[in-house]
Amino acid sequence: MKLAKLNDGPEIFHTIQGEGVSAGLPAIFIRASRCNLHCRWCDTDYTWNFEGTPWPHDFDADPNYHKHRKSDVTIELSPAEIAEHVLRFPTRRVVLTGGEPLLQQSAWLELITLLRKADPAYLFEVETNGTRMPTPDFEAAIDQLNISPKLANSGMEESTRLIPEVLTHLADNPKAWFKFVASSDADVAEIESIAARFKIPSQRILLMPEGRTATELDRHSAGFAAEALARGWRFCDRLHVRLWGDKRGV
């Protein structure tokens, strides 16, 4: 499996889930490398913004920023090797994140089988951009789907970031929650449009302010909380950013 590299090993870490309906719960994160999207504000750009790719990023304005060399930011492990890492931690909630995890579904299924064989108490969340259809076996194995459809603020064409058959399918799954990253009133209006178009239940929508620091999150938090309250949505903060800042491995 292709995973993001952290220091000299895989980006697998034990922490507190910072976003979504599981916020505050202890979890083990496994970060996949590779993504089929290229959001301009992505905070895990090392999973896709490689040397030779044409995608723009907000970090381009920093003269010290450069696209990543694949070999420097990627590590390959078998599902059995990943299971060994996960089993070292006491927590039984595992979050498959990325990048885009659904690019490697069969390998994840092998990992899930290994971990549940070791302990049936394991629970699995997957964080996905909602552009890849889960296979029936993968969808059945996952306990919670955290879908994050991308808005126009991502800098991508709608045809790239919104795949109707996938979003319609996921909206019908009670295990799926839809988290939207917003930074303006226009974003809120776009979320309303997407929810209506794909019949996403309001009680499974989470509105999260964009931000890499507590100060940036606070710019919109109060206003977006009010917007969520008015629409029957959940408000979603970024707890890990408030606790540890914009750091990896937490």
N, C-alpha and C positions, 0 to 999 in steps of 0.2 A: 504494500500500500504506500502511496505517496503522502507523507505527512510534512507539515511545516517543521523546520528545524529551529530549536531553541538552544543556544549555546552549542554543545556538541551532541545533543540528543534530540529526541522528538518533542514536540510541544504537547506534552501531556502533563496536566497539573491539577492539583486538588485545591479547591477554592469554594467560595460562595457564589452561587448563580446570581448574577447581577441584573438580569433583565427578564421580562416575561412573567408568566403566571407562577413560575417556580422561584422567583426572586427571593433570596434569603436562605434557600436550602443549600446544604453542602453538596458538592458535585465534583466529578472528575471530568475535565474537558480533554478531548482529543481533537487537535486541529488538523484537518486535511489540507493538503496543498492542492492547488489548481482551482480555478473558477471559470465559469462560462460567461460571467458578466464583468464589468469594469467600471464600477461606480467611482466618480471623480473624488469623493470624500472618503473612500474606503480606508478603515484603520487597520486592515490586514492585507495591505497591498502586496506584501511579500509572498502571498500565495498565488499571485497572477501577473504582477506588473514586472515582467522579466525583460532583460536586455533584448532588443530587437522588436519588441511589440510597439504598436503605434498609439496606445491608449494614453490620453492625458490624465493628469492627476493634480489635485490641489497642491501637493507637495512640490510640483514642478517649479513653483515660484522660489523655492529655497535653493540657493546655488550649491548647497552641500548635498542635495538629494540626487540620487542616481537610481535608475532602474536596477533591479536585482539580478544577479547571476543565479540561475536555477540551482547549480550545484552548491551554492553557498547557503541557500534557504530551504532546501528540500532534503529529506531523508527517507529512505525506503525501508520498511519493516514488514514482516509477515504478520497476519492476524495473531498468530501464536506469540510472537514477540511483543506485540502490543498488549495482549492479554496479560503477559508477565508484568508489564509496567502497571497496568490498572489494578491487578490483584494485590499490589503492595499497599494500597490505600484502604482505609476502613469503610469508606462510603460506597453505597451501592447504586447511586444515581449517576449515570454516565451521559454526558452531552457530546454528541457528534457534531462538530462545527467545522468551519472552514475559513476561506475557500467555500466551495460548494460540495458538501458531502455526497450528494446523490450522484455524483460522477463515478463513485466507487461502491455501488450498492452491494454487489455480490461479495466483496471482501468484508464489508461491514457485517453482512449476515453471518459470515464465518466467525467473525469476532464475537458477535452477539451469542451465537451458539456455544462458543467456548466459555464465555463468561457465565452464561446461565447454567451450563453444565457444572461449573465450579460452585455456583450459588444461584438458585432460582430466584432469589430476592432482587437481582439486578433489574433496574429500570433504565430505559433508554429514551432520551430526547434527541431530536435531530433539528438543527438550525439550517434552514434552507431558503433560497431566494424564490422558490415557487415557480421556477421555469422548467423543472425536470419532473416528469411523471414518476412517482414511486412504483416499483414493481409490487404486485400483490403480496409476495412473501415479505418484502421489506416493510411495507406499510403495516402488515399484520404484526410484525416483530417489534415495531416501535411503539412505545407507550404514549409519546407526545410529539406532535409535529409543531415546531415553532416557525411559522412561515413569515418571511419578511419581503413582501413585494416591493419593488423599487419604484419610486416616484420620478417625475420629470427632473427633480433636483439632483438625481444621480448622474445626469448628463448623457443618458442613453435614449435611443429611440424607443417608443412604446412597443413596437413590434419585437424588440429584443428583450425587454424586461417584463412584459405581460403576455403570458401564453394562455389564451382563453380556456382551452380544454383542461389544462393542468389546474388553473385556479378554480374553475367550476367543479372539478372533481374534488379538490381539497376542501372547498367550502362546504361540501356535503359530508365531510368526515368530522364527527364530534371530537376526535383527538387533535384536530388542527386549530391552532390559534394564530391570529394574523397581527403581526406587529409592524407598524408603519413609523418610519423616522421622518419627522417634520421639522421645519424651521420657519414656516410662514403660514399666513391664513390661506394662501393659495394652495399650499400642501394639504391643509385640512379639507378644502373643497374637493381636491383631487381624490382624497381618500373616500369621501362620501360617494363620488362618482364610481370609483372602483368597487366599493361595497355594494352599491345598487346594481351595477353591471353583472357582477358575479354572484350575487345573492349571498354575501357573507353576513352571517348573523351578527348584529351589533354587539351582543354579549361576548363574542369571541374576537373582538377588535381591540387592540392595544395601541394607544397613541404615545409615542416616545419622542421627546425633544432631541434634536441633534446637538452633539457637543462632546468635546474631548476633555473638558475640565468642569469642575463644579460651577465655576462662574459662567461658562458658556451654557451649561444646562439650565442655570437659573434665569437666563434671559427669557425663556419661553415657558418654563415649568408652570407657573401660576396660571398663565393664559390658556395653555393647553389642557391643564387639569379642568378648567371651567368648560372648555370645548368638549372634553370627554364626558363630563357630567351631563351636559346638555343633550348628548346623543346616545347615552347609554353604553358608551365605550369604557374600557379601563384606561387609566393613566399609568404609564410605565416609565419608571426612572432608570438610571444607569448606576446602580448601587456600587458596583465595583470601581467605577470612575470616582465616585465620592469617597470611597474608602482608601483607594490606592493610587488614584490618578491614572494617566494614560500610559499604563505599563503592560508589558507582556508577562504571561505566566501567572496571572492573578485572577 
